[in-house]
Amino acid sequence: MNENDNLNKLEVYQEAVRLCSLIWNEIACWKYFPQKTIGIQFVRAANSIGANIAESSGRHFYSERLQFLYYARGSLMESIYWFSLAKARNLISAENINTIEQLLNELPKKLNGFINYIRNLRQNT
């Protein structure tokens, strides 16, 4: 089994990928001005969550793995900000708002749990 197989089995990674796909599909339908001012940054932040989780899985040292997971957490917090702004400006469709909001509420718990797991591995080696 390779690292990619392990990565694809991580629930936190799967949910990060699901989130960025939902956000991409949502923002692709927005009008020019909101897409260029809020949308692009929202997509970049959401994409960065999964990208940093993926990059962490390719790192050899626990401290490096944790650093990329912290980046993922920062991108997640940025995504929450962009979502709140888009929601306040009525940019998110009714069909996606609850799903995106639920993912943004659950991902911090799962990401923090994964960070704690990696910290424990580091302490036990």
N, C-alpha and C positions, 0 to 999 in steps of 0.2 A: 504494500500500500504506500503510495507516495503522499507528499505534503498536501497536494491539491485535493486528494480524496479526504484527508482529515479535515481540511478547511471546509469543504462542502458539507461535511457532517455537523459542523458547528451551528447550533441553532441561532446564536447571535449573528453569525455571518449570513445565514439564510434570511433572517429578518431584515438585516441591513440591505441586502440585495433586493428584497421585496419592496422595502421602503423606497429605495432610489428608483426602482422601476415605476412605482406608482407616481412618484413626484415627477419623473420625466414625462410620463404620459399625460399627466395633469397639465403641466406647464407648457407642453407642446401645443396646447389648444388656446393658450392665452393670447390676448392682443399684444401688439408690438411693445407699447410702453411698459406695461407691468412685466412682460417677459424679460425685457432688457434691464429693468431696474431692480426687480426682486427675483424674478424667475431664474435667471442664470446663476445668481449667487446661491439660491436655494438648491438648485440642481448640483452645483459644485460641492456645497457642504454635504449634501446627502450622499453623493458619490464617494466622497472622501471617507465616510464612515467605513464602508466595506473595503475600500482600497487600503486603508490603514490596518484594518484587521487582517487582511490578506498579507500585507507587507510584514506584519508582526509574525505571522506564521513561518516566514522564510528567514527569520533571524535566529542565530545560533544561541546567543547569550540572553538570559532571562531579562537583564536590564534593558537590552535593545527591544525585546518583545514588548515589555511594559511601556517603553517610551512610545512605540507606535500605537499601542492601545490607548494611551493617554491622548495622543493626537486624534484617534477615532472618537474619544469621548468629547474632545473639544469641538470636533466637527458635528457631533450629535447635538451638542448644546447650541451651536450656531444654527443647525437645522430647525431646532425648536423655536429659536428666535424668528427665523424667516417664515415658519409656519404661522406663528402668532400674528405676524404682520400681514401675511396673505389672508388669513382668516378674518382679521379685523377689517380688511379692505374688500371682503366678499369675493375673493379671487378663486377660492377652492370650491369645486363643484360639490353639491349636496351628496352625490353618490360616493365620493372619495373622502370627504372630510372626517367621518368617524373612523374609517380604517387607518388613515394617516395619523390621526390623533392617537388612536390606540397603540400603533406601532411606536410613536414618539414617547408614549408613556411607559411602554414595556421595555424598550431597548436600553434605557439607562440602567435599569435593574439587572438585565442580562449582561450588559457590558461590564458593569461593576462586579458582578459575580464572576465573570471570566477573568477580569483583572485580579481579583482576590485569589482565584484558582492558580494563576501564574505566579503570583507572589508567594503562595504556599509552596509551590514546586521549587521556587528559588530558595526558600528558607530550609527546605528539607533535603537539599543537595549539598 
